[in-house]
Amino acid sequence: MKSNKLWLIYAVTTTLAWGVWGALIDITAEAGFPETLGYCVWALTMLIPAFIALKKINWKIEHDLRSVILGCAVGFLGAGGQLILFKTLRIAPAYLVFPFISLSPLVTIILAIIISKEKTKTIGWIGIIFALIAGVLLSYSEGDSGFTIGIWVLFAFLVFAAWGIQGFIISYANETMKAESIFFYMMLTAILLIPVALIMTDFSQPINWGFRGPYLAAMIQVLNSFGALFLVYAFRHGKAMIVSPLTNAGAPVITIIISLIIYQTLPNTVNAIGMIVAIIAAVFMSVAEEAQDMQAQNPEGL
């Protein structure tokens, strides 16, 4: 099979996996299985795709100091964001949270401009402007005093910042590391943070240890874990400037649709506009960011 067909399969699978995962991850918490324990389950499901990825490279992982530092930085930012995300979804619905954090490329692009001295294209600046507008619209909540900012925005902002910084470090680490090695460190750091999640868990509360607890959580969380692995191979076989917009903007759309169907709750008009603007911003910023990467790899356009 030709590689251009492979990237499409991997990219679409990633988008579907992350979209469904985003809409379902709050189900087990509502059933009495704490978000912190949900994190533990997710971290353990990372072992499965990590095993597959490492087997493909014959377990040859970069382990020099630079690779360890960069890999762990990527992992801790990603896993830490996951831990905060679970708490955020107990405060706000997924159809608001995921469009907000899908704007994380804003942080990645700004860091690239400031630290790496990169120049973004016009479409990138348009995406940045759209992202700022979307952030304000998504933060809106109706209150007695008019415009108010929901407390969930503070938690979502931490996830947004962590994943945005993570994106920049991944781009930097990819210059000297294999994607599978980066994924290994993501898995390792996720496991290392399990004790933190356990400490944060209130075991005095009733915990659902039945099917809708850890078992259903594993079935849902494995979507996220394999989605990340499929993304690695989507980038390997396809063009980044096509893969990134599809996954970054496509997954939140699926999350929004499924969430609205499951919970049958419509967002207010301002939030709805913000969701649309956020998706547009994510597409624009992703296209600009990945186009820059391709230009850097092929400056003469050969």
C-alpha positions as CSV (number, residue, x, y, z in Angstrom):
1,M,0.0,0.0,0.0
2,K,1.3,3.4,-0.9
3,S,2.2,5.8,2.0
4,N,-0.3,8.5,1.0
5,K,-3.1,6.0,1.8
6,L,-1.4,5.1,5.1
7,W,-1.2,8.6,6.4
8,L,-4.9,9.1,5.7
9,I,-5.8,5.9,7.6
10,Y,-3.7,6.9,10.6
11,A,-4.9,10.5,10.6
12,V,-8.6,9.7,10.4
13,T,-8.2,7.0,13.0
14,T,-6.5,9.5,15.3
15,T,-9.2,12.1,14.8
16,L,-12.0,9.6,15.5
17,A,-10.2,8.2,18.5
18,W,-9.6,11.5,20.1
19,G,-13.0,12.9,19.2
20,V,-14.8,10.0,20.8
21,W,-12.5,9.9,23.8
22,G,-13.0,13.6,24.5
23,A,-16.8,13.1,24.6
24,L,-16.8,10.0,26.8
25,I,-14.0,10.6,29.4
26,D,-16.4,12.2,31.9
27,I,-18.8,9.3,31.9
28,T,-16.9,7.2,34.5
29,A,-16.5,10.2,36.8
30,E,-20.2,10.7,36.8
31,A,-20.6,7.0,37.6
32,G,-18.5,7.4,40.8
33,F,-15.0,6.6,39.5
34,P,-12.8,9.6,40.5
35,E,-11.0,11.6,37.8
36,T,-7.7,11.0,39.5
37,L,-8.2,7.2,39.3
38,G,-9.2,7.8,35.7
39,Y,-5.8,9.3,35.1
40,C,-4.1,6.2,36.6
41,V,-6.1,4.0,34.2
42,W,-5.0,6.2,31.3
43,A,-1.4,6.0,32.3
44,L,-1.5,2.3,32.3
45,T,-3.2,2.1,28.9
46,M,-0.2,4.0,27.5
47,L,1.9,0.8,28.0
48,I,0.1,-1.0,25.2
49,P,0.9,1.4,22.3
50,A,4.3,2.1,23.8
51,F,5.1,-1.7,23.6
52,I,4.0,-1.7,19.9
53,A,6.0,1.4,19.1
54,L,9.2,0.2,20.8
55,K,9.0,-3.2,19.2
56,K,9.0,-1.5,15.8
57,I,12.4,0.1,16.5
58,N,13.8,-3.0,18.2
59,W,13.8,-1.3,21.6
60,K,16.5,1.1,20.5
61,I,15.6,4.2,22.5
62,E,17.7,7.4,22.6
63,H,19.0,7.6,26.2
64,D,21.6,10.4,26.1
65,L,21.1,13.3,28.6
66,R,19.5,15.6,26.0
67,S,17.0,13.0,24.9
68,V,16.1,12.1,28.4
69,I,15.5,15.8,29.4
70,L,13.5,16.6,26.3
71,G,11.5,13.4,26.4
72,C,10.6,13.8,30.0
73,A,9.7,17.4,29.5
74,V,7.3,16.4,26.8
75,G,5.9,13.6,29.0
76,F,5.4,15.6,32.1
77,L,3.7,18.5,30.3
78,G,1.4,16.1,28.5
79,A,0.6,13.9,31.5
80,G,0.3,16.9,33.8
81,G,-2.2,18.5,31.4
82,Q,-4.1,15.2,31.4
83,L,-4.3,15.3,35.2
84,I,-5.7,18.8,35.2
85,L,-8.0,18.0,32.2
86,F,-9.9,15.4,34.2
87,K,-10.6,17.9,37.0
88,T,-11.6,20.6,34.4
89,L,-14.2,18.3,32.9
90,R,-15.9,18.0,36.3
91,I,-16.5,21.8,36.2
92,A,-17.3,22.5,32.5
93,P,-18.8,20.4,29.6
94,A,-16.4,18.8,27.1
95,Y,-18.0,20.8,24.2
96,L,-16.5,24.0,25.8
97,V,-13.3,22.6,27.2
98,F,-12.0,20.9,24.1
99,P,-12.4,23.8,21.7
100,F,-10.6,26.0,24.3
101,I,-7.6,23.7,24.7
102,S,-7.5,23.0,20.9
103,L,-6.1,26.6,20.7
104,S,-2.8,25.4,22.3
105,P,-0.9,25.8,18.9
106,L,-1.1,29.6,19.8
107,V,1.5,28.9,22.6
108,T,3.6,26.7,20.3
109,I,3.7,29.4,17.6
110,I,4.5,32.3,20.0
111,L,7.4,30.3,21.6
112,A,8.7,29.5,18.1
113,I,8.7,33.2,17.2
114,I,10.3,34.3,20.5
115,I,12.8,31.5,21.1
116,S,13.5,30.0,17.7
117,K,13.2,33.4,16.0
118,E,10.8,31.8,13.4
119,K,8.5,34.0,11.3
120,T,4.9,32.9,10.9
121,K,2.9,33.4,7.8
122,T,-0.1,35.7,7.4
123,I,-2.4,32.8,7.9
124,G,-0.6,32.1,11.2
125,W,-1.3,35.7,12.5
126,I,-4.9,35.4,11.4
127,G,-5.1,32.1,13.4
128,I,-3.6,33.9,16.4
129,I,-6.2,36.7,16.2
130,F,-9.0,34.2,15.9
131,A,-7.6,32.2,18.9
132,L,-7.7,35.3,21.1
133,I,-11.3,36.1,20.1
134,A,-12.3,32.5,20.6
135,G,-10.7,32.4,24.1
136,V,-12.9,35.4,25.1
137,L,-16.1,33.9,23.6
138,L,-15.6,30.5,25.1
139,S,-14.8,32.0,28.6
140,Y,-18.2,33.7,28.6
141,S,-20.8,32.5,31.0
142,E,-24.2,34.1,31.7
143,G,-24.5,35.6,35.2
144,D,-26.5,38.2,37.1
145,S,-23.8,40.8,36.4
146,G,-23.6,40.0,32.7
147,F,-20.2,38.9,31.4
148,T,-18.4,36.6,33.8
149,I,-15.5,34.1,33.4
150,G,-16.1,30.6,34.6
151,I,-13.7,29.1,37.0
152,W,-13.2,26.2,34.6
153,V,-11.3,28.6,32.3
154,L,-8.4,28.8,34.8
155,F,-7.9,25.0,34.8
156,A,-8.4,24.8,31.0
157,F,-5.8,27.5,30.6
158,L,-3.3,25.4,32.4
159,V,-3.9,22.5,30.1
160,F,-3.8,24.9,27.1
161,A,-0.4,26.3,28.2
162,A,1.1,22.8,29.1
163,W,0.1,21.3,25.8
164,G,1.2,24.4,23.8
165,I,4.6,24.3,25.4
166,Q,4.7,20.5,24.9
167,G,4.1,21.1,21.1
168,F,7.1,23.4,20.9
169,I,9.4,20.9,22.7
170,I,8.2,18.0,20.6
171,S,9.1,20.0,17.5
172,Y,12.5,20.7,18.9
173,A,13.1,17.2,20.1
174,N,12.2,15.7,16.7
175,E,15.4,17.1,15.3
176,T,17.4,14.5,17.1
177,M,15.0,11.9,18.4
178,K,12.8,9.2,16.9
179,A,9.1,9.6,17.4
180,E,8.9,6.3,19.1
181,S,11.5,7.4,21.7
182,I,9.5,10.5,22.5
183,F,6.4,8.4,22.9
184,F,8.3,6.1,25.3
185,Y,9.1,9.0,27.6
186,M,5.5,10.2,27.4
187,M,4.5,6.8,28.7
188,L,7.2,6.7,31.3
189,T,6.3,10.1,32.8
190,A,2.6,9.3,32.8
191,I,3.4,6.2,34.9
192,L,5.6,8.2,37.2
193,L,2.8,10.6,38.0
194,I,0.4,7.9,39.2
195,P,1.4,8.3,42.8
196,V,0.5,12.0,42.6
197,A,-2.9,11.1,41.2
198,L,-3.4,8.6,44.1
199,I,-2.5,11.2,46.7
200,M,-5.0,13.5,45.2
201,T,-7.7,10.8,45.4
202,D,-10.3,11.0,48.2
203,F,-10.6,7.3,49.1
204,S,-13.2,8.2,51.8
205,Q,-15.8,8.7,49.1
206,P,-17.7,5.9,47.6
207,I,-15.8,4.6,44.6
208,N,-17.4,2.6,41.7
209,W,-15.1,-0.5,41.2
210,G,-17.6,-2.1,38.9
211,F,-17.8,-2.1,35.1
212,R,-18.5,1.6,34.9
213,G,-15.5,2.3,37.0
214,P,-11.9,1.1,36.0
215,Y,-13.1,-1.2,33.3
216,L,-15.1,1.3,31.3
217,A,-12.4,3.9,32.0
218,A,-9.8,1.6,30.4
219,M,-11.9,1.1,27.3
220,I,-12.3,4.9,27.0
221,Q,-8.7,5.9,27.9
222,V,-7.2,3.4,25.4
223,L,-8.7,5.6,22.7
224,N,-6.5,8.5,23.7
225,S,-3.4,6.3,24.0
226,F,-3.7,4.7,20.6
227,G,-4.7,8.0,19.1
228,A,-1.3,9.4,20.1
229,L,0.5,6.4,18.6
230,F,-1.5,6.6,15.3
231,L,-0.6,10.3,15.1
232,V,3.1,9.4,15.2
233,Y,2.7,7.2,12.1
234,A,0.4,9.7,10.4
235,F,3.2,12.2,10.5
236,R,5.7,9.6,9.4
237,H,3.7,8.6,6.2
238,G,2.0,11.9,5.4
239,K,2.6,15.7,5.0
240,A,2.5,17.4,8.4
241,M,0.6,20.5,7.0
242,I,-2.3,18.2,6.1
243,V,-2.2,15.8,9.1
244,S,-2.1,18.5,11.8
245,P,-5.2,20.5,10.8
246,L,-7.2,17.3,10.4
247,T,-6.3,16.1,13.9
248,N,-6.2,19.4,15.8
249,A,-9.4,20.7,14.5
250,G,-11.3,17.5,13.5
251,A,-11.2,15.8,16.9
252,P,-12.9,18.8,18.8
253,V,-15.7,18.8,16.2
254,I,-16.4,15.1,16.9
255,T,-16.2,15.8,20.6
256,I,-18.7,18.7,20.4
257,I,-21.2,16.7,18.3
258,I,-21.1,13.6,20.5
259,S,-21.2,15.6,23.7
260,L,-24.2,17.6,22.6
261,I,-26.0,14.4,21.6
262,I,-25.2,12.6,24.9
263,Y,-25.9,15.4,27.3
264,Q,-28.6,17.1,25.2
265,T,-27.4,20.6,26.4
266,L,-27.0,23.4,23.9
267,P,-24.3,26.1,24.6
268,N,-25.4,29.7,24.7
269,T,-25.0,31.8,21.5
270,V,-21.7,33.4,22.5
271,N,-20.1,30.0,23.4
272,A,-21.4,28.5,20.2
273,I,-19.7,31.2,18.1
274,G,-16.6,30.8,20.2
275,M,-16.5,27.0,19.4
276,I,-16.7,27.8,15.7
277,V,-14.0,30.5,15.9
278,A,-11.8,28.2,17.9
279,I,-11.9,25.4,15.3
280,I,-11.1,27.9,12.5
281,A,-8.2,29.3,14.6
282,A,-6.8,25.8,15.2
283,V,-6.9,25.0,11.5
284,F,-5.1,28.3,10.6
285,M,-2.4,28.0,13.2
286,S,-1.8,24.4,12.5
287,V,-1.4,25.0,8.7
288,A,1.0,27.9,9.4
289,E,3.0,26.0,11.9
290,E,3.4,22.9,9.8
291,A,4.1,24.9,6.7
292,Q,7.0,26.5,8.5
293,D,8.4,23.1,9.5
294,M,8.3,21.9,5.9
295,Q,9.9,25.1,4.6
296,A,12.7,24.7,7.3
297,Q,13.3,21.1,6.1
298,N,13.3,22.1,2.5
299,P,14.3,25.8,2.3
300,E,15.0,25.7,-1.5
301,G,11.7,24.1,-2.2
302,L,13.3,21.0,-3.7
